[in-house]
Amino acid sequence: MMTREVNFATLEELLTKAGFKSLPTAGNHWVFKEPVSEAMVILPAYPKQAQVRPIHLVAVRRTLMENGLIDEDAFDRLTNYRFAS
């Protein structure tokens, strides 16, 4: 369950702090890659202040956790994203 919405600018900042770099793309998507683990995150072309859909937050969270780039508590704290227990 989400306790509040997260805008794209906040998510982009989190990805940058986790070491991701934004890659140029010809499409209408945001592409981020972390160079050490080579983890990739591909998101729709959200405007900076747009609210990120919960399914995309879950996907980013999982990618970060599976690649050892953040633990779930840190992600939840930084985004104020909470799952129902």
N, C-alpha and C positions, 0 to 999 in steps of 0.2 A: 504494500500500500504506500502510496506517495503522500508525504505530508505537505509538500509544496511543489510548485512547478519550478523547473530549472530552465533558464534561458540559454541560448546557444553560446553567447559570450562567456558565460560561466563555465560551460562544458569545454569550450575551446581553451580557456585558461587552464583548466585542470589537465587537459591533454598536453598542453605545452609544458606545464610543470612536471609531468610524468616523462618528458623527453621526446614527445612526438613533434614532428615537423609537418607543416602543411605542404602538400605537394600540388603542383599545378595540374589542372585537369581540363580537358576539352568539354566535358559534360557539365551537367548542372548538379554536381555533388561536391561535397567537401571530402578530401582524402588526406588522411594523416598517417604517418609511418614513424615508428620508433626504430631508430637505426640499429641498436644493439640486438634486440630480440626479433626485429623485423616484423613486429606486430603491426597490423593495419586496421584502421577504422575508416569506414566509408559511410557518410551520412548524406541525407538530402541537402540541398542548398538552402539551409535555414538562414534567414536574415539574423543579424547579430542579436537582436532583442526578442526574437521569436522563442516561444516555449518549445522545448524539445519533447517529442512524444515519448511516453514511458517505455515503449518497446525499444527505442533507440538508446535510452539511458541504460536499460538492462543489458543490451548488447555491448555497450561501451564498458560497463562495469565488469561484465564477464571477460571481455578481452583483456582488460587491465589485470584482473585477478589471475587469469590463466597464464599470463606471461610474467607474473611476479612483479608487476610494476606498481601495484598498490594493493593494500588489503581492504576487505569489504568495509570495515569500520571507518577507515580513512576516507573511502569514497563516500560513504553515507554521511560522514561529518562534513565533508567539503561541499556536497551538493544538497544536504538536508533531505536526502532521499532515504526513505525507510520502507522496509518490507514488513508485512504483517507476520507475526510469529505464530 
